[in-house]
Amino acid sequence: PQEILIGEDVYNRIHPTVQKEFSKKVWNEEEWKYHSRETGELYPVYYHTKQ
């Protein structure tokens, strides 16, 4: 399958109908180490998969 990953900044700027095609990616701290400057939490990433 083909997958597109986008960060929260992009996700928040796309149209709500397009947002519905994306799901929040769940990472653990071993897979994804980038933290949000605003919250200190892991930076949210969203994905869309096309079969």
TAJOBEL-V825631 format. One record per backbone hydrogen bond with DSSP energy under -0.5 kcal/mol. CO is the residue of the C=O (numbers start at 1). NH is the residue of the N-H. If there is no record, write none. Layout:
((CO	NH) (CO	NH))
This chain:
((2	50) (4	48) (6	46) (7	11) (8	12) (9	13) (10	13) (10	14) (11	14) (15	18) (15	19) (16	20) (18	21) (19	22) (23	47) (25	27) (28	31) (28	32) (34	43) (36	40) (41	36) (44	8) (45	25) (46	6) (47	23) (48	4) (49	51) (50	2))
